[in-house]
Amino acid sequence: MAEILFPAMSENDPDAEGVVSTWFVAEGDVVEEGDLIAEVAVDKADMEIVASQAGTISLLVAEDEGVKQNAPIATIN
């Protein structure tokens, strides 16, 4: 199992939050390593998140839900 973590945004503020702007996958989808799975909004920028391995994805947060940096947003089994 691999955890997909929300990106780190600030070393000075460990409680910094962002949001998952868009999921490009749905619960239970099969993904390949490198597939685009989400876009996240951090600070003043948007970032794309890709799958770190192949497998079945489980989403842990909803779109537009606040997420702390380095928190898991999905798992791939």
C-alpha positions in Angstrom: 0.0 0.0 0.0 1.2 3.5 -0.8 -0.1 6.7 0.8 -0.5 9.8 -1.4 0.4 12.8 0.8 -0.7 16.4 0.4 2.4 18.4 -0.6 4.4 20.3 2.0 3.8 24.1 1.6 5.6 25.8 4.4 8.4 24.9 6.8 7.5 27.8 9.0 3.8 26.8 9.4 3.4 23.1 10.1 -0.4 23.6 10.3 -0.6 25.2 6.8 -3.6 23.8 4.8 -4.7 23.6 1.2 -7.5 21.8 -0.6 -7.9 19.1 -3.2 -9.3 21.2 -6.1 -10.1 18.3 -8.4 -10.0 14.5 -8.3 -9.3 13.0 -11.7 -10.1 9.5 -10.4 -13.0 8.0 -8.4 -13.0 5.7 -5.5 -11.9 2.2 -6.6 -10.4 3.2 -9.9 -7.3 1.3 -11.1 -4.4 3.7 -11.8 -1.0 3.2 -13.3 2.2 4.7 -11.9 2.5 8.3 -13.2 -1.2 8.7 -13.8 -2.6 12.2 -13.0 -4.9 11.7 -10.0 -5.6 15.1 -8.5 -5.0 18.8 -8.6 -4.4 20.6 -5.3 -4.4 24.2 -4.3 -1.6 25.3 -2.1 -0.8 28.8 -1.0 -0.8 30.8 -4.3 -0.3 27.9 -6.7 -2.0 24.7 -8.0 -0.1 21.5 -8.2 -0.7 18.2 -9.9 -0.5 14.9 -8.0 0.4 11.7 -9.8 0.2 8.1 -8.7 3.3 6.7 -7.1 2.5 3.2 -8.1 -0.1 1.1 -9.9 -3.1 -0.2 -8.1 -6.6 0.5 -6.8 -7.1 4.0 -5.4 -9.0 4.8 -2.2 -9.8 8.5 -1.6 -9.4 9.8 1.9 -10.6 13.5 1.5 -13.3 15.1 -0.6 -12.8 17.9 -3.1 -12.6 21.4 -1.4 -12.0 19.8 2.0 -9.2 21.5 4.0 -6.1 19.3 4.3 -2.9 19.9 6.3 0.4 19.6 4.6 1.9 16.0 4.5 -1.5 14.5 5.5 -2.6 11.4 3.5 -5.2 12.2 0.8 -5.4 8.8 -0.8 -4.0 5.3 -0.7 -3.1 2.9 -3.6 -3.3 -0.8 -2.9 
